[in-house]
């Protein structure tokens, strides 16, 4: 399975073609890579939460849908009035993992249950 790279993600964020607006300043490349692999495998995810065109929750999922050509639902969600928008070209792509192995395993357990897949398949997919 093809990996997504920092270069591919940066090219997407700098393309000016993203329809939804970022409300966080940073995304995590290892998280993007894990979500992307799961999407390409056929794992379904929670809908992206948006307010108008502003992402409230789901920046990583949104980026991965664009890179993987996988459709995902969108739910309208309230957003605090103090939330700041960021240009996608300003969004930092951090290559350090935000998540611990325990957190990753918990995500895999949840995703396996929601998709009726053996958790071992997801652990193998992500080399855990």
Rosetta constraint file for C-alpha pairs under 8 A:
AtomPair CA 1 CA 37 HARMONIC 7.59 0.50
AtomPair CA 3 CA 33 HARMONIC 6.76 0.50
AtomPair CA 3 CA 37 HARMONIC 7.63 0.50
AtomPair CA 4 CA 8 HARMONIC 6.33 0.50
AtomPair CA 4 CA 9 HARMONIC 7.14 0.50
AtomPair CA 4 CA 32 HARMONIC 7.95 0.50
AtomPair CA 4 CA 33 HARMONIC 6.03 0.50
AtomPair CA 4 CA 36 HARMONIC 7.57 0.50
AtomPair CA 4 CA 67 HARMONIC 7.96 0.50
AtomPair CA 5 CA 9 HARMONIC 6.30 0.50
AtomPair CA 5 CA 29 HARMONIC 7.81 0.50
AtomPair CA 5 CA 33 HARMONIC 7.98 0.50
AtomPair CA 6 CA 10 HARMONIC 5.98 0.50
AtomPair CA 6 CA 29 HARMONIC 6.81 0.50
AtomPair CA 6 CA 93 HARMONIC 7.31 0.50
AtomPair CA 6 CA 95 HARMONIC 7.86 0.50
AtomPair CA 7 CA 11 HARMONIC 6.09 0.50
AtomPair CA 8 CA 12 HARMONIC 6.30 0.50
AtomPair CA 9 CA 13 HARMONIC 6.23 0.50
AtomPair CA 9 CA 63 HARMONIC 7.87 0.50
AtomPair CA 9 CA 67 HARMONIC 7.95 0.50
AtomPair CA 9 CA 93 HARMONIC 8.00 0.50
AtomPair CA 10 CA 14 HARMONIC 6.02 0.50
AtomPair CA 10 CA 89 HARMONIC 7.89 0.50
AtomPair CA 10 CA 93 HARMONIC 7.52 0.50
AtomPair CA 11 CA 15 HARMONIC 5.93 0.50
AtomPair CA 12 CA 16 HARMONIC 7.81 0.50
AtomPair CA 12 CA 17 HARMONIC 7.69 0.50
AtomPair CA 12 CA 18 HARMONIC 7.94 0.50
AtomPair CA 12 CA 67 HARMONIC 8.00 0.50
AtomPair CA 13 CA 18 HARMONIC 7.40 0.50
AtomPair CA 13 CA 88 HARMONIC 5.14 0.50
AtomPair CA 13 CA 89 HARMONIC 5.52 0.50
AtomPair CA 13 CA 91 HARMONIC 7.70 0.50
AtomPair CA 14 CA 88 HARMONIC 6.53 0.50
AtomPair CA 14 CA 89 HARMONIC 4.79 0.50
AtomPair CA 16 CA 88 HARMONIC 7.77 0.50
AtomPair CA 19 CA 53 HARMONIC 7.15 0.50
AtomPair CA 20 CA 53 HARMONIC 4.75 0.50
AtomPair CA 20 CA 54 HARMONIC 5.77 0.50
AtomPair CA 20 CA 55 HARMONIC 6.48 0.50
AtomPair CA 21 CA 53 HARMONIC 5.75 0.50
AtomPair CA 21 CA 54 HARMONIC 4.62 0.50
AtomPair CA 21 CA 55 HARMONIC 5.96 0.50
AtomPair CA 21 CA 85 HARMONIC 6.74 0.50
AtomPair CA 21 CA 86 HARMONIC 7.19 0.50
AtomPair CA 21 CA 87 HARMONIC 7.33 0.50
AtomPair CA 21 CA 88 HARMONIC 7.43 0.50
AtomPair CA 22 CA 54 HARMONIC 6.29 0.50
AtomPair CA 22 CA 55 HARMONIC 5.83 0.50
AtomPair CA 22 CA 59 HARMONIC 7.05 0.50
AtomPair CA 22 CA 85 HARMONIC 5.75 0.50
AtomPair CA 22 CA 86 HARMONIC 5.30 0.50
AtomPair CA 22 CA 87 HARMONIC 6.60 0.50
AtomPair CA 22 CA 88 HARMONIC 6.25 0.50
AtomPair CA 22 CA 91 HARMONIC 7.97 0.50
AtomPair CA 23 CA 54 HARMONIC 6.68 0.50
AtomPair CA 23 CA 55 HARMONIC 6.13 0.50
AtomPair CA 23 CA 56 HARMONIC 6.90 0.50
AtomPair CA 23 CA 83 HARMONIC 6.71 0.50
AtomPair CA 23 CA 84 HARMONIC 5.72 0.50
AtomPair CA 23 CA 85 HARMONIC 4.58 0.50
AtomPair CA 23 CA 86 HARMONIC 5.68 0.50
AtomPair CA 24 CA 59 HARMONIC 7.87 0.50
AtomPair CA 24 CA 84 HARMONIC 7.74 0.50
AtomPair CA 24 CA 85 HARMONIC 7.31 0.50
AtomPair CA 24 CA 86 HARMONIC 6.69 0.50
AtomPair CA 24 CA 91 HARMONIC 7.44 0.50
AtomPair CA 25 CA 86 HARMONIC 6.43 0.50
AtomPair CA 25 CA 90 HARMONIC 7.17 0.50
AtomPair CA 25 CA 91 HARMONIC 4.84 0.50
AtomPair CA 25 CA 92 HARMONIC 6.22 0.50
AtomPair CA 26 CA 91 HARMONIC 5.14 0.50
AtomPair CA 26 CA 92 HARMONIC 4.52 0.50
AtomPair CA 26 CA 93 HARMONIC 5.85 0.50
AtomPair CA 26 CA 94 HARMONIC 6.84 0.50
AtomPair CA 27 CA 32 HARMONIC 7.89 0.50
AtomPair CA 27 CA 59 HARMONIC 7.47 0.50
AtomPair CA 27 CA 60 HARMONIC 6.70 0.50
AtomPair CA 27 CA 91 HARMONIC 7.16 0.50
AtomPair CA 27 CA 92 HARMONIC 6.30 0.50
AtomPair CA 27 CA 93 HARMONIC 5.09 0.50
AtomPair CA 27 CA 94 HARMONIC 6.08 0.50
AtomPair CA 28 CA 32 HARMONIC 6.30 0.50
AtomPair CA 28 CA 60 HARMONIC 7.80 0.50
AtomPair CA 28 CA 93 HARMONIC 5.72 0.50
AtomPair CA 28 CA 94 HARMONIC 4.81 0.50
AtomPair CA 28 CA 95 HARMONIC 6.00 0.50
AtomPair CA 28 CA 96 HARMONIC 6.87 0.50
AtomPair CA 28 CA 97 HARMONIC 6.42 0.50
AtomPair CA 28 CA 98 HARMONIC 6.85 0.50
AtomPair CA 29 CA 33 HARMONIC 6.12 0.50
AtomPair CA 29 CA 93 HARMONIC 6.13 0.50
AtomPair CA 29 CA 94 HARMONIC 5.87 0.50
AtomPair CA 29 CA 95 HARMONIC 5.03 0.50
AtomPair CA 29 CA 96 HARMONIC 7.35 0.50
AtomPair CA 29 CA 97 HARMONIC 7.36 0.50
AtomPair CA 30 CA 34 HARMONIC 6.26 0.50
AtomPair CA 30 CA 95 HARMONIC 6.45 0.50
AtomPair CA 30 CA 96 HARMONIC 7.15 0.50
AtomPair CA 30 CA 97 HARMONIC 5.62 0.50
AtomPair CA 31 CA 35 HARMONIC 6.19 0.50
AtomPair CA 31 CA 60 HARMONIC 7.27 0.50
AtomPair CA 31 CA 97 HARMONIC 7.02 0.50
AtomPair CA 31 CA 98 HARMONIC 7.78 0.50
AtomPair CA 31 CA 99 HARMONIC 7.86 0.50
AtomPair CA 32 CA 36 HARMONIC 5.93 0.50
AtomPair CA 32 CA 60 HARMONIC 5.74 0.50
AtomPair CA 32 CA 61 HARMONIC 7.55 0.50
AtomPair CA 32 CA 63 HARMONIC 7.65 0.50
AtomPair CA 32 CA 64 HARMONIC 6.42 0.50
AtomPair CA 33 CA 37 HARMONIC 6.21 0.50
AtomPair CA 34 CA 38 HARMONIC 6.32 0.50
AtomPair CA 34 CA 126 HARMONIC 6.60 0.50
AtomPair CA 35 CA 39 HARMONIC 6.07 0.50
AtomPair CA 35 CA 60 HARMONIC 7.64 0.50
AtomPair CA 35 CA 61 HARMONIC 6.87 0.50
AtomPair CA 35 CA 64 HARMONIC 6.71 0.50
AtomPair CA 36 CA 40 HARMONIC 6.13 0.50
AtomPair CA 36 CA 64 HARMONIC 5.31 0.50
AtomPair CA 36 CA 65 HARMONIC 7.72 0.50
AtomPair CA 36 CA 67 HARMONIC 7.65 0.50
AtomPair CA 36 CA 68 HARMONIC 6.54 0.50
AtomPair CA 37 CA 41 HARMONIC 6.16 0.50
AtomPair CA 37 CA 125 HARMONIC 7.41 0.50
AtomPair CA 37 CA 126 HARMONIC 7.61 0.50
AtomPair CA 38 CA 42 HARMONIC 6.34 0.50
AtomPair CA 38 CA 43 HARMONIC 5.27 0.50
AtomPair CA 38 CA 122 HARMONIC 7.53 0.50
AtomPair CA 38 CA 125 HARMONIC 7.77 0.50
AtomPair CA 39 CA 43 HARMONIC 5.10 0.50
AtomPair CA 39 CA 44 HARMONIC 6.74 0.50
AtomPair CA 39 CA 64 HARMONIC 7.75 0.50
AtomPair CA 39 CA 65 HARMONIC 7.78 0.50
AtomPair CA 39 CA 68 HARMONIC 7.09 0.50
AtomPair CA 39 CA 70 HARMONIC 6.82 0.50
AtomPair CA 40 CA 68 HARMONIC 6.46 0.50
AtomPair CA 40 CA 70 HARMONIC 7.61 0.50
AtomPair CA 43 CA 111 HARMONIC 7.27 0.50
AtomPair CA 43 CA 115 HARMONIC 6.34 0.50
AtomPair CA 44 CA 72 HARMONIC 7.89 0.50
AtomPair CA 44 CA 111 HARMONIC 7.81 0.50
AtomPair CA 44 CA 114 HARMONIC 7.88 0.50
AtomPair CA 44 CA 115 HARMONIC 6.61 0.50
AtomPair CA 45 CA 61 HARMONIC 7.95 0.50
AtomPair CA 45 CA 72 HARMONIC 7.24 0.50
AtomPair CA 45 CA 111 HARMONIC 7.61 0.50
AtomPair CA 46 CA 72 HARMONIC 7.83 0.50
AtomPair CA 46 CA 73 HARMONIC 7.54 0.50
AtomPair CA 47 CA 58 HARMONIC 7.72 0.50
AtomPair CA 47 CA 72 HARMONIC 6.03 0.50
AtomPair CA 47 CA 73 HARMONIC 4.54 0.50
AtomPair CA 47 CA 74 HARMONIC 5.02 0.50
AtomPair CA 47 CA 75 HARMONIC 6.19 0.50
AtomPair CA 48 CA 55 HARMONIC 7.35 0.50
AtomPair CA 48 CA 56 HARMONIC 7.86 0.50
AtomPair CA 48 CA 57 HARMONIC 6.02 0.50
AtomPair CA 48 CA 58 HARMONIC 4.83 0.50
AtomPair CA 48 CA 59 HARMONIC 7.84 0.50
AtomPair CA 48 CA 61 HARMONIC 7.09 0.50
AtomPair CA 48 CA 62 HARMONIC 6.96 0.50
AtomPair CA 48 CA 72 HARMONIC 7.27 0.50
AtomPair CA 48 CA 73 HARMONIC 6.28 0.50
AtomPair CA 48 CA 74 HARMONIC 4.77 0.50
AtomPair CA 48 CA 75 HARMONIC 6.16 0.50
AtomPair CA 49 CA 55 HARMONIC 6.09 0.50
AtomPair CA 49 CA 56 HARMONIC 5.32 0.50
AtomPair CA 49 CA 57 HARMONIC 5.00 0.50
AtomPair CA 49 CA 58 HARMONIC 6.34 0.50
AtomPair CA 49 CA 74 HARMONIC 5.84 0.50
AtomPair CA 49 CA 75 HARMONIC 4.89 0.50
AtomPair CA 49 CA 76 HARMONIC 5.85 0.50
AtomPair CA 49 CA 77 HARMONIC 5.52 0.50
AtomPair CA 50 CA 54 HARMONIC 5.37 0.50
AtomPair CA 50 CA 55 HARMONIC 4.43 0.50
AtomPair CA 50 CA 56 HARMONIC 5.07 0.50
AtomPair CA 50 CA 57 HARMONIC 6.96 0.50
AtomPair CA 50 CA 74 HARMONIC 6.78 0.50
AtomPair CA 50 CA 75 HARMONIC 6.13 0.50
AtomPair CA 50 CA 76 HARMONIC 5.12 0.50
AtomPair CA 50 CA 77 HARMONIC 5.40 0.50
AtomPair CA 50 CA 78 HARMONIC 7.73 0.50
AtomPair CA 51 CA 55 HARMONIC 6.48 0.50
AtomPair CA 51 CA 56 HARMONIC 6.65 0.50
AtomPair CA 51 CA 76 HARMONIC 5.53 0.50
AtomPair CA 51 CA 77 HARMONIC 5.38 0.50
AtomPair CA 51 CA 78 HARMONIC 6.06 0.50
AtomPair CA 51 CA 79 HARMONIC 6.37 0.50
AtomPair CA 52 CA 76 HARMONIC 7.45 0.50
AtomPair CA 54 CA 85 HARMONIC 7.58 0.50
AtomPair CA 55 CA 59 HARMONIC 6.61 0.50
AtomPair CA 56 CA 77 HARMONIC 6.96 0.50
AtomPair CA 56 CA 78 HARMONIC 7.71 0.50
AtomPair CA 56 CA 79 HARMONIC 6.30 0.50
AtomPair CA 58 CA 62 HARMONIC 5.94 0.50
AtomPair CA 59 CA 63 HARMONIC 6.27 0.50
AtomPair CA 60 CA 64 HARMONIC 6.21 0.50
AtomPair CA 61 CA 65 HARMONIC 6.15 0.50
AtomPair CA 62 CA 66 HARMONIC 6.57 0.50
AtomPair CA 63 CA 67 HARMONIC 6.38 0.50
AtomPair CA 64 CA 68 HARMONIC 5.83 0.50
AtomPair CA 64 CA 70 HARMONIC 7.94 0.50
AtomPair CA 65 CA 69 HARMONIC 5.45 0.50
AtomPair CA 65 CA 70 HARMONIC 4.90 0.50
AtomPair CA 65 CA 71 HARMONIC 6.10 0.50
AtomPair CA 65 CA 72 HARMONIC 6.91 0.50
AtomPair CA 66 CA 70 HARMONIC 7.08 0.50
AtomPair CA 79 CA 83 HARMONIC 7.00 0.50
AtomPair CA 86 CA 90 HARMONIC 6.54 0.50
AtomPair CA 86 CA 91 HARMONIC 6.90 0.50
AtomPair CA 87 CA 91 HARMONIC 6.74 0.50
AtomPair CA 99 CA 103 HARMONIC 5.78 0.50
AtomPair CA 99 CA 104 HARMONIC 6.48 0.50
AtomPair CA 100 CA 104 HARMONIC 6.33 0.50
AtomPair CA 101 CA 105 HARMONIC 6.15 0.50
AtomPair CA 102 CA 106 HARMONIC 6.20 0.50
AtomPair CA 103 CA 107 HARMONIC 6.29 0.50
AtomPair CA 104 CA 108 HARMONIC 6.24 0.50
AtomPair CA 105 CA 109 HARMONIC 6.18 0.50
AtomPair CA 105 CA 123 HARMONIC 7.47 0.50
AtomPair CA 106 CA 110 HARMONIC 6.26 0.50
AtomPair CA 107 CA 111 HARMONIC 6.01 0.50
AtomPair CA 108 CA 112 HARMONIC 5.86 0.50
AtomPair CA 108 CA 119 HARMONIC 6.15 0.50
AtomPair CA 108 CA 122 HARMONIC 6.14 0.50
AtomPair CA 108 CA 123 HARMONIC 6.92 0.50
AtomPair CA 109 CA 113 HARMONIC 6.21 0.50
AtomPair CA 109 CA 119 HARMONIC 5.71 0.50
AtomPair CA 110 CA 114 HARMONIC 6.19 0.50
AtomPair CA 111 CA 115 HARMONIC 6.01 0.50
AtomPair CA 111 CA 117 HARMONIC 7.98 0.50
AtomPair CA 112 CA 116 HARMONIC 5.62 0.50
AtomPair CA 112 CA 117 HARMONIC 4.66 0.50
AtomPair CA 112 CA 118 HARMONIC 5.83 0.50
AtomPair CA 112 CA 119 HARMONIC 5.16 0.50
AtomPair CA 112 CA 122 HARMONIC 7.23 0.50
AtomPair CA 113 CA 117 HARMONIC 6.57 0.50
AtomPair CA 113 CA 118 HARMONIC 7.89 0.50
AtomPair CA 113 CA 119 HARMONIC 7.90 0.50
AtomPair CA 117 CA 121 HARMONIC 7.16 0.50
AtomPair CA 117 CA 122 HARMONIC 7.97 0.50
AtomPair CA 118 CA 122 HARMONIC 7.27 0.50
AtomPair CA 119 CA 123 HARMONIC 6.22 0.50
AtomPair CA 120 CA 124 HARMONIC 5.98 0.50
AtomPair CA 121 CA 125 HARMONIC 6.04 0.50
AtomPair CA 122 CA 126 HARMONIC 6.22 0.50
AtomPair CA 123 CA 127 HARMONIC 5.87 0.50
AtomPair CA 123 CA 128 HARMONIC 4.90 0.50
AtomPair CA 124 CA 128 HARMONIC 6.06 0.50
